[in-house]
Amino acid sequence: MTYAFDPELAAALSMLPNLDTDDVVLARAQMSEMIRSFGEPDTTGVDVRDERVPGPDGAPDVLLRVYTPHVRQAPAALYDIHGGGFIVGDIETDHASNLEFARELGVVVVSVDYRLAPENPYPAGLEDCYAGLVWTAKNADALGIDPERVAIYGASAGGGLAAALALLARDRGGPAIAFQYLGIPELDDRLETPSMRAFVDTPIWNRPKAEHSWDAYLGGTGRRGGADVPVHAAPARATDLSGLPPAYVSAMQFDPLRDEDIAYAQALLATGIPVELHVFPGTFHGSGLMAHAAVTQRENAEALAVLRRALGIA
């Protein structure tokens, strides 16, 4: 299929990775190699430390990485959940971007290294994310943050986990979440939207990869699309979105996730929740890896502007 990609993105398509989601071990190695290829990130102005915190209900401890900027602009925090289709990625995935968020926003950033599928299917990863959020709230004084000013941030599967985390925290009466930033979130296991049906060969992410992702996350073939998939696994299934925090949702024009992202933003709006939705033209899932492109730079600048406003940063 031919796609009208943004010219800057189209010119660099051959440079993009093609993760083999059929082979999880290989895909993880490919992801790690891609991160290493970007080189060592700039740590100027940010102190970084790792913390191991209690896991959920006797599960292994959860690894968190805490970024504390030398110059603080607000007693707020950003809680980061990395992407990777629920099956790849680790604490290094968002390391460079978290350093930039800490530096540019002047707030503490906490990143969670949750367990991955298929070895640890739902709800393992989400429960790790919740455990990390609970630790962040409980340690607000030590972190120098206001527990009422914590925004959650995730992209791709991380965006789906962030949406699920907002639902879970609401349903459990858990830590306060001031804002949810849902970047190109993976939300719907049913895979029935027009964009999901159409985009079977798009770069980075497409329908076949989405099928592998959901099968792994839900514990094997046969569950995806079934009537028993809970809303905390696939937030697009939620019918009660009341009481959730304000949100920003981004979507890419040629992303199979596009329509489920738009639908989730509309559902939040219909509930009366303040939502900002931005569909970036000529883009695809993961096109943000092309940092040189003007559309990527616009997306990144917007993320900072949205988070500044959400966290009350002057």
Number of C-alpha atoms within 10 A of each C-alpha: 7 6 13 11 17 17 11 16 22 14 10 13 14 10 9 14 15 13 20 15 20 12 9 17 12 14 19 19 14 18 20 16 12 14 17 13 9 9 9 10 12 12 17 11 17 20 14 15 11 14 14 13 17 17 20 17 8 7 11 13 16 20 21 25 20 23 28 23 24 15 14 16 18 19 21 25 30 27 25 29 28 27 24 19 25 29 26 26 24 22 17 16 21 20 22 16 15 24 25 22 20 27 23 16 25 23 27 29 29 27 28 26 22 27 25 21 24 20 12 17 21 21 17 19 22 26 21 25 28 25 20 28 26 18 15 24 21 13 14 18 12 8 20 16 19 15 21 17 19 29 25 29 25 23 25 26 24 28 28 30 32 32 29 23 25 25 23 18 17 18 12 8 9 16 20 19 23 21 25 27 29 27 25 30 29 30 28 23 24 19 19 13 15 13 19 21 12 16 21 17 14 17 19 17 23 22 20 14 18 21 16 20 25 30 20 24 26 23 17 15 12 9 17 23 15 10 9 8 16 15 17 22 25 22 25 24 17 15 11 12 20 13 13 23 22 19 24 20 22 24 26 24 19 27 27 29 29 24 19 25 29 18 13 22 23 17 18 20 17 13 14 14 18 15 20 15 18 18 16 17 14 19 24 27 22 17 24 17 13 17 13 12 17 13 20 19 14 11 17 15 11 13 16 15 13 16 21 18 10 19 21 12 15 8
